[in-house]
Amino acid sequence: MLILLLAVLFPLPVSATIIVNGTFETGDLTGWTQTGETFATAACLAGTDFYGRPCTAHSGQFALAYGPPNPGAFFQVLTTQPGHTYRLDFYLRNDNYGQGAANSLSVLWDGVTVLALANDPDHDYQEFFIGGLLATTAATTLQFDVVNVPGAFFIDDLDVLPNPEPGSWLLLASGIVLIATRFIKLN
């Protein structure tokens, strides 16, 4: 009962993603910029054909299908607060089209590689979570560098969220302890 009362009175803050079109539900690459090889790149509709393989989405109807045979990248410049940390969460599926793995995918946060995959085997959607990403300027670039021969990576549900400040959690915990102490004394 006490937990329910506290949850209603003091809900945890909900942060909104700072990424544009991280679910690709616009059906296109709105919000994203491509460089290098752009062949075999699309926001694909789940259940349709993408170069001979089925497109699937982790959630919703669309996902980004990205399978350039030569180096390509897609990126977004995010509005961030200098000195604050962020966390990146996304889902990745890989389909090597029945061939051996000859691919690479790197995730860069403001030019620094925070995830690097090479020769990634076939797999269904897997969640990748990268925390503690420090913003040093008000405009931070999130970039994915990709090569996938002859297959494709499918990416969906990209989120970039600010990490809550430790002081906020301490203040919330103190308030909960104070209310719980009062509640116990009254009963």
N, C-alpha and C positions, 0 to 999 in steps of 0.2 A: 504494500500500500504506500509506504513512504517513498519507495523508488518511483512509483507511478506519479505521485504528487510532485516529486522533484523533477521528473522528466517533463511534466506539463508546465511547471513554473519556471524551469530553467533549461529550455531546450539547448542542445549544443549548437553553436553557430554553423550554418551551412554556407559553404563557399561555392561560388560559381566558377566554372572553368574560364580561363582567360584565352582559350583557343577558339578560333572561328571554324566552324564546320568540321569538328573532330570526328563526327559520326558519318560524314559524307552523305547525309540524308538529303542534301540539296540535289543530289544526282549528278553533281559535277565537282570541280576542284575549287569552288569559291573559297577565297581566303588563303589559298596556297599559291606559291610561285614555284615553277619548275625550271631547272637548269640542266644543261647537258642533254643526254639522251632522253627523249620523251616518248619514244615508240613503246607500245605495249603498256600504256598507262591510262587508267580510266577509273571513274567512280562507277563500279559495275553493280547492276541490279541482281540481287540474290536469285538464283535459279536460272540465270541466263548463261550463255557461253562466253568465255573469255579465252580466245585463242585456243580452242579445243578442250578447255577444262571448265568445270562448273564454277561459277562465282558463288561464294557464300559470304554472308555477313555474320559477324558475331552477334549483333543485335540490329533491329530495324530491317530496312530493305536494301541498304547500300553499304559497300565497303570500298576502300581504295585498292585496286589491283595494280601492282607495280612490278613489271618484269622487264626492265630495259636490258638488252644484250650488251650494251656499253654503259660506262658510268653515267648515272643520272642522279638528280637530287630533287627533293621538294622541301620547301621550307616556309616558315611563317615567322614574321617579326611580331613578338608579343609585347604588350604593354606591361612592364614590371616595375616594382619599386626597388631601387638600389638598396642593397644590404639585406633584403628579405630573401628567404629561401622558398623554393617551390618543389612540387613533386609531379612527376610525369607518370601517367598510367596509360597503357594501350594494350591492344590485343593483336597478335600476329599469327598468321597461318602461312605455311610455305608449301608449295606444290612444285616439285621438280619435274613434273610431267613424265614420271617413270624413268627418268635419267639419273645419273649420278649427280650429287650436289656440286654445283660450281657457281657459288653465289657469295655475296657479302652484303651486309646491312650494317651501317654505322649510324648512331644517333649522336648528334652534336648539340650541345647547349652553349650558345654564345662562342662557337668555334672550338670547344673542348669536347673530345669524344667521351661520352658517358656510357655507351654500350657499343660493342663490336661483335658481330656474328660473322663467321666464315664457314662456308661449306655446310650450311644449315640443312639437315635432312628434312624430308617430308614430315609435316605434323599439322594437326588441327590447331585451332586457335589456342594460344597460350598467352597468359597475362604477363606483361612486363611492367615492373614498378621501379622507378628510380627516384629516390628522395634526396633531400639536401642540396638541391640545385640552387646555387647562389646567383642572384641577379646583381650585376655590378653597374648596370645602367638602367635607364627607363625604357629602353628598347632592347629586348633580348631575342636573339634568333634561335629558333628550334629547327633543326635540319636533319633530314634523313638522306644519307648517301646510299645508293643501291645499285647493284649489278646482279642479275639473275639469269643465267644461261642454262637451260632453255626455259626455265620455269618462271614463277611469279610469286611475289609476296602479297598477301592480302592483309591489310591493316585496317583496324576499326576501333571505334570508341576511344579516341585520343582525348585525354584530359590533362590539363596543366592547372594545378590548384595551389594556392598559397598555403604554406605550412602555418598552422596556428602558432602564435608567439607563446613561449613558455609562460610568460606573465599572465596571459589570459586563462590558461589552464589552472594556474596556481590560484588566481582570484576565484574562479568557478569552484574549485575544490574547497577553498576556505569557506565560501558561502554555503556549500552543501554541508560541511561539517558543522557550521554554526546553526543551521536550520535543524539538522539531525539532533544536535545537543539540546536545543530548545524543545523539540518535539518529544524527546525522551524525558525531559524534566517535567513536562506537562502531563505525561501519562503515568 
